[in-house]
Amino acid sequence: MLFRSMMLCFMLTALCGAQPQKVVTIFPFHFASTNPSEKQAIEELNAFFYDLFAGQLASTDYFEVVDRQHMQELLGEVTLQQSGLTEQVIELGKMKGAELAIFGTVTKVGSQTFLTMKIVDIATAVIIKAIKQKGSLNKPDELALEAGYDFMQGLSQALYQRYGVSSINPDASAKAGLKEFLKGRDLIQQAVIANDSGDRKNMKKFKEEGEKCLEKAYQFKELQPAIERYREEVLANLP
């Protein structure tokens, strides 16, 4: 009887351990700009980073990511301010029952743009990791490539150091996959625009070209969770 009880406890512990244990919120990078092209570039970067981070976290089976649509609905009611941004993120994260938050800021100094990503423990308000990357909003794909690679590495290190959880840790070759992923996303976005305007011919053309790029990117194991999420949430809505 004692042996059975011990086995039952072990099985229950194992089952519970297989379930997501920590909820994570991923916030868009904060950037106050009235320039339409800059705002568009940041929106594209935010979508790209969300896919990367959500895919990386989901690959561990240890984290549950708050759905992007739910976060957008929540943020639709709030205007985040640069001053006290960390405190605002913590409060909003608590509203979603999150224990970890990923957020960032975009700062322009002359022609240079600096992206800073932070990972914060909501319960303790401790910044676990902060990573900065510079580039130009005039070249958003290049900025996304460099920042995406550094941020994925930084997130992997933070999760292992803080929680002992191994996650995707891209090596230098992953940049080739990131480049294909970016090209594929750009082409799929053009397919979405063509579909919305009723241009089925170009929609099909852009979709096929985009899917080829995603297939190339999928060869890199580090990107597979992000690409799978992207296919489910975007490609699945195209005919």
C-alpha positions as a Markdown table, in Angstrom:
| # | Residue | x | y | z |
|---|---|---|---|---|
| 1 | Met | 0.0 | 0.0 | 0.0 |
| 2 | Leu | 2.8 | 2.4 | 0.9 |
| 3 | Phe | 4.6 | 1.5 | -2.3 |
| 4 | Arg | 1.5 | 2.2 | -4.3 |
| 5 | Ser | 1.0 | 5.6 | -2.6 |
| 6 | Met | 4.6 | 6.5 | -3.2 |
| 7 | Met | 4.2 | 5.6 | -6.9 |
| 8 | Leu | 1.0 | 7.6 | -7.2 |
| 9 | Cys | 2.7 | 10.6 | -5.7 |
| 10 | Phe | 5.6 | 10.2 | -8.1 |
| 11 | Met | 3.3 | 9.9 | -11.1 |
| 12 | Leu | 1.2 | 13.0 | -10.0 |
| 13 | Thr | 4.4 | 15.0 | -9.5 |
| 14 | Ala | 5.7 | 14.0 | -12.9 |
| 15 | Leu | 2.4 | 14.9 | -14.5 |
| 16 | Cys | 2.2 | 18.2 | -12.8 |
| 17 | Gly | 5.8 | 18.9 | -13.8 |
| 18 | Ala | 4.9 | 18.4 | -17.4 |
| 19 | Gln | 2.5 | 21.2 | -17.3 |
| 20 | Pro | 3.4 | 24.9 | -17.8 |
| 21 | Gln | 4.5 | 26.2 | -14.5 |
| 22 | Lys | 5.0 | 29.9 | -15.1 |
| 23 | Val | 3.0 | 32.4 | -17.0 |
| 24 | Val | 4.9 | 34.9 | -19.1 |
| 25 | Thr | 3.7 | 38.2 | -20.7 |
| 26 | Ile | 5.4 | 39.6 | -23.7 |
| 27 | Phe | 5.0 | 43.3 | -24.2 |
| 28 | Pro | 5.6 | 45.3 | -27.4 |
| 29 | Phe | 8.7 | 47.5 | -27.3 |
| 30 | His | 7.9 | 51.0 | -26.2 |
| 31 | Phe | 8.6 | 53.7 | -28.7 |
| 32 | Ala | 6.9 | 57.1 | -28.8 |
| 33 | Ser | 7.0 | 58.3 | -32.5 |
| 34 | Thr | 4.6 | 60.1 | -34.8 |
| 35 | Asn | 6.6 | 59.1 | -37.9 |
| 36 | Pro | 4.4 | 56.6 | -39.9 |
| 37 | Ser | 7.4 | 54.7 | -41.3 |
| 38 | Glu | 9.0 | 54.4 | -37.9 |
| 39 | Lys | 5.8 | 53.2 | -36.3 |
| 40 | Gln | 5.3 | 50.6 | -39.0 |
| 41 | Ala | 8.9 | 49.4 | -38.6 |
| 42 | Ile | 8.4 | 49.0 | -34.8 |
| 43 | Glu | 5.1 | 47.1 | -35.3 |
| 44 | Glu | 6.8 | 44.7 | -37.6 |
| 45 | Leu | 9.7 | 44.2 | -35.2 |
| 46 | Asn | 7.3 | 43.6 | -32.3 |
| 47 | Ala | 5.4 | 41.0 | -34.3 |
| 48 | Phe | 8.7 | 39.3 | -35.2 |
| 49 | Phe | 10.1 | 39.4 | -31.6 |
| 50 | Tyr | 6.8 | 38.0 | -30.2 |
| 51 | Asp | 7.0 | 35.0 | -32.5 |
| 52 | Leu | 10.6 | 34.4 | -31.5 |
| 53 | Phe | 10.1 | 34.7 | -27.8 |
| 54 | Ala | 6.8 | 32.9 | -27.6 |
| 55 | Gly | 8.3 | 30.0 | -29.7 |
| 56 | Gln | 11.4 | 29.9 | -27.5 |
| 57 | Leu | 9.4 | 29.8 | -24.3 |
| 58 | Ala | 6.9 | 27.3 | -25.5 |
| 59 | Ser | 9.7 | 24.9 | -26.6 |
| 60 | Thr | 10.6 | 24.4 | -22.9 |
| 61 | Asp | 7.2 | 23.1 | -21.9 |
| 62 | Tyr | 7.8 | 25.0 | -18.7 |
| 63 | Phe | 6.2 | 28.4 | -19.6 |
| 64 | Glu | 2.8 | 29.5 | -20.7 |
| 65 | Val | 2.7 | 32.6 | -22.8 |
| 66 | Val | -0.2 | 35.1 | -22.5 |
| 67 | Asp | -1.8 | 35.2 | -26.0 |
| 68 | Arg | -0.8 | 38.2 | -28.0 |
| 69 | Gln | -4.4 | 39.2 | -28.8 |
| 70 | His | -5.2 | 39.3 | -25.0 |
| 71 | Met | -2.2 | 41.5 | -24.4 |
| 72 | Gln | -3.2 | 43.9 | -27.2 |
| 73 | Glu | -6.7 | 44.1 | -25.8 |
| 74 | Leu | -5.3 | 44.9 | -22.4 |
| 75 | Leu | -2.9 | 47.5 | -23.8 |
| 76 | Gly | -5.7 | 49.0 | -25.8 |
| 77 | Glu | -7.0 | 50.4 | -22.5 |
| 78 | Val | -3.7 | 51.7 | -21.3 |
| 79 | Thr | -1.0 | 54.1 | -22.6 |
| 80 | Leu | 2.3 | 53.0 | -21.4 |
| 81 | Gln | 4.8 | 55.8 | -20.5 |
| 82 | Gln | 8.5 | 55.7 | -20.7 |
| 83 | Ser | 8.8 | 57.0 | -17.2 |
| 84 | Gly | 8.1 | 54.1 | -14.8 |
| 85 | Leu | 7.8 | 51.6 | -17.6 |
| 86 | Thr | 9.0 | 48.7 | -15.5 |
| 87 | Glu | 6.4 | 49.4 | -12.8 |
| 88 | Gln | 3.6 | 49.6 | -15.3 |
| 89 | Val | 4.7 | 46.3 | -16.9 |
| 90 | Ile | 4.7 | 44.6 | -13.5 |
| 91 | Glu | 1.2 | 45.8 | -12.7 |
| 92 | Leu | -0.2 | 44.7 | -16.0 |
| 93 | Gly | 1.6 | 41.4 | -15.7 |
| 94 | Lys | 0.0 | 40.8 | -12.3 |
| 95 | Met | -3.4 | 41.5 | -13.9 |
| 96 | Lys | -2.7 | 38.5 | -16.2 |
| 97 | Gly | -1.5 | 36.3 | -13.4 |
| 98 | Ala | 2.0 | 36.3 | -14.9 |
| 99 | Glu | 5.3 | 35.6 | -13.0 |
| 100 | Leu | 7.7 | 36.8 | -15.7 |
| 101 | Ala | 7.5 | 39.7 | -18.2 |
| 102 | Ile | 9.5 | 40.5 | -21.3 |
| 103 | Phe | 9.5 | 44.0 | -22.6 |
| 104 | Gly | 11.7 | 46.6 | -24.1 |
| 105 | Thr | 12.3 | 50.2 | -25.2 |
| 106 | Val | 13.3 | 51.8 | -28.5 |
| 107 | Thr | 15.5 | 54.9 | -28.3 |
| 108 | Lys | 16.7 | 57.1 | -31.1 |
| 109 | Val | 19.9 | 59.0 | -30.9 |
| 110 | Gly | 20.6 | 60.8 | -34.2 |
| 111 | Ser | 20.5 | 58.2 | -36.9 |
| 112 | Gln | 21.1 | 55.3 | -34.5 |
| 113 | Thr | 18.4 | 53.3 | -32.9 |
| 114 | Phe | 18.9 | 51.3 | -29.7 |
| 115 | Leu | 16.7 | 48.4 | -28.8 |
| 116 | Thr | 16.8 | 47.3 | -25.2 |
| 117 | Met | 15.1 | 44.1 | -24.1 |
| 118 | Lys | 14.4 | 43.4 | -20.4 |
| 119 | Ile | 13.2 | 40.3 | -18.6 |
| 120 | Val | 11.7 | 41.0 | -15.2 |
| 121 | Asp | 10.6 | 38.8 | -12.3 |
| 122 | Ile | 7.1 | 40.2 | -11.5 |
| 123 | Ala | 7.0 | 39.0 | -7.9 |
| 124 | Thr | 10.4 | 40.6 | -6.9 |
| 125 | Ala | 10.6 | 43.4 | -9.5 |
| 126 | Val | 14.1 | 42.2 | -10.2 |
| 127 | Ile | 15.4 | 42.8 | -13.8 |
| 128 | Ile | 16.8 | 39.3 | -14.6 |
| 129 | Lys | 18.4 | 40.3 | -17.9 |
| 130 | Ala | 18.9 | 43.4 | -20.0 |
| 131 | Ile | 20.2 | 43.3 | -23.5 |
| 132 | Lys | 20.9 | 46.2 | -25.9 |
| 133 | Gln | 21.3 | 46.2 | -29.7 |
| 134 | Lys | 21.8 | 49.1 | -32.0 |
| 135 | Gly | 20.9 | 49.6 | -35.6 |
| 136 | Ser | 18.6 | 51.8 | -37.8 |
| 137 | Leu | 14.9 | 51.9 | -38.3 |
| 138 | Asn | 15.6 | 52.6 | -42.0 |
| 139 | Lys | 16.9 | 49.0 | -42.1 |
| 140 | Pro | 14.4 | 47.1 | -39.9 |
| 141 | Asp | 15.3 | 43.7 | -41.2 |
| 142 | Glu | 19.0 | 44.1 | -40.4 |
| 143 | Leu | 18.0 | 45.4 | -37.0 |
| 144 | Ala | 15.6 | 42.5 | -36.4 |
| 145 | Leu | 18.3 | 40.0 | -37.5 |
| 146 | Glu | 21.0 | 41.2 | -35.1 |
| 147 | Ala | 18.6 | 42.0 | -32.2 |
| 148 | Gly | 16.6 | 38.8 | -32.7 |
| 149 | Tyr | 19.8 | 36.7 | -32.4 |
| 150 | Asp | 21.2 | 38.5 | -29.4 |
| 151 | Phe | 17.8 | 38.5 | -27.6 |
| 152 | Met | 17.2 | 34.8 | -28.1 |
| 153 | Gln | 20.7 | 34.0 | -26.7 |
| 154 | Gly | 20.1 | 36.3 | -23.8 |
| 155 | Leu | 16.7 | 34.8 | -23.0 |
| 156 | Ser | 18.1 | 31.3 | -23.1 |
| 157 | Gln | 20.9 | 32.3 | -20.7 |
| 158 | Ala | 18.4 | 34.0 | -18.3 |
| 159 | Leu | 16.0 | 31.1 | -18.3 |
| 160 | Tyr | 18.8 | 28.6 | -17.5 |
| 161 | Gln | 20.5 | 30.8 | -14.8 |
| 162 | Arg | 17.2 | 31.7 | -13.1 |
| 163 | Tyr | 15.1 | 28.6 | -13.4 |
| 164 | Gly | 17.5 | 25.9 | -14.6 |
| 165 | Val | 15.4 | 25.5 | -17.7 |
| 166 | Ser | 17.2 | 24.7 | -21.0 |
| 167 | Ser | 15.7 | 26.5 | -24.0 |
| 168 | Ile | 16.7 | 27.4 | -27.5 |
| 169 | Asn | 20.2 | 28.8 | -27.6 |
| 170 | Pro | 21.0 | 29.7 | -31.2 |
| 171 | Asp | 24.5 | 29.4 | -32.6 |
| 172 | Ala | 26.0 | 31.7 | -35.2 |
| 173 | Ser | 24.6 | 29.7 | -38.1 |
| 174 | Ala | 21.0 | 30.5 | -36.9 |
| 175 | Lys | 21.4 | 34.0 | -38.4 |
| 176 | Ala | 21.0 | 32.4 | -41.8 |
| 177 | Gly | 17.7 | 30.9 | -40.7 |
| 178 | Leu | 16.6 | 34.2 | -39.1 |
| 179 | Lys | 17.2 | 35.9 | -42.4 |
| 180 | Glu | 15.0 | 33.5 | -44.3 |
| 181 | Phe | 12.3 | 33.8 | -41.6 |
| 182 | Leu | 12.3 | 37.6 | -42.0 |
| 183 | Lys | 12.1 | 37.2 | -45.8 |
| 184 | Gly | 9.3 | 34.7 | -45.5 |
| 185 | Arg | 7.3 | 37.0 | -43.1 |
| 186 | Asp | 7.7 | 40.0 | -45.4 |
| 187 | Leu | 6.4 | 37.9 | -48.4 |
| 188 | Ile | 3.5 | 36.5 | -46.4 |
| 189 | Gln | 2.6 | 40.0 | -45.3 |
| 190 | Gln | 2.4 | 41.0 | -48.9 |
| 191 | Ala | 0.2 | 38.0 | -49.6 |
| 192 | Val | -2.1 | 39.1 | -46.8 |
| 193 | Ile | -2.3 | 42.6 | -48.3 |
| 194 | Ala | -3.0 | 41.2 | -51.7 |
| 195 | Asn | -5.7 | 38.9 | -50.4 |
| 196 | Asp | -7.4 | 41.7 | -48.5 |
| 197 | Ser | -7.6 | 43.7 | -51.8 |
| 198 | Gly | -8.9 | 40.7 | -53.7 |
| 199 | Asp | -5.8 | 40.2 | -55.8 |
| 200 | Arg | -5.7 | 36.4 | -55.7 |
| 201 | Lys | -3.0 | 36.0 | -58.3 |
| 202 | Asn | -0.4 | 38.0 | -56.3 |
| 203 | Met | -1.7 | 36.5 | -53.1 |
| 204 | Lys | -0.8 | 33.1 | -54.4 |
| 205 | Lys | 2.5 | 34.2 | -55.7 |
| 206 | Phe | 3.7 | 35.9 | -52.5 |
| 207 | Lys | 2.4 | 33.1 | -50.3 |
| 208 | Glu | 4.3 | 30.4 | -52.3 |
| 209 | Glu | 7.5 | 32.4 | -52.2 |
| 210 | Gly | 7.0 | 33.1 | -48.5 |
| 211 | Glu | 6.4 | 29.5 | -47.7 |
| 212 | Lys | 9.7 | 28.5 | -49.5 |
| 213 | Cys | 11.6 | 30.9 | -47.3 |
| 214 | Leu | 9.9 | 29.5 | -44.2 |
| 215 | Glu | 10.8 | 26.0 | -45.3 |
| 216 | Lys | 14.5 | 27.1 | -45.5 |
| 217 | Ala | 14.3 | 28.7 | -42.1 |
| 218 | Tyr | 12.6 | 25.6 | -40.6 |
| 219 | Gln | 15.8 | 23.6 | -41.2 |
| 220 | Phe | 17.1 | 25.4 | -38.1 |
| 221 | Lys | 15.8 | 23.7 | -35.0 |
| 222 | Glu | 16.0 | 26.9 | -33.0 |
| 223 | Leu | 13.4 | 28.6 | -35.2 |
| 224 | Gln | 10.9 | 25.7 | -35.6 |
| 225 | Pro | 8.6 | 26.7 | -32.6 |
| 226 | Ala | 8.4 | 30.3 | -33.8 |
| 227 | Ile | 7.7 | 29.2 | -37.4 |
| 228 | Glu | 5.0 | 26.8 | -36.3 |
| 229 | Arg | 3.3 | 29.5 | -34.3 |
| 230 | Tyr | 3.5 | 31.9 | -37.3 |
| 231 | Arg | 2.0 | 29.3 | -39.6 |
| 232 | Glu | -0.9 | 28.6 | -37.2 |
| 233 | Glu | -1.7 | 32.3 | -36.5 |
| 234 | Val | -1.0 | 33.9 | -40.0 |
| 235 | Leu | -0.7 | 31.4 | -42.8 |
| 236 | Ala | -3.7 | 29.4 | -41.7 |
| 237 | Asn | -5.9 | 32.5 | -42.4 |
| 238 | Leu | -4.8 | 32.6 | -46.1 |
| 239 | Pro | -6.8 | 30.6 | -48.6 |
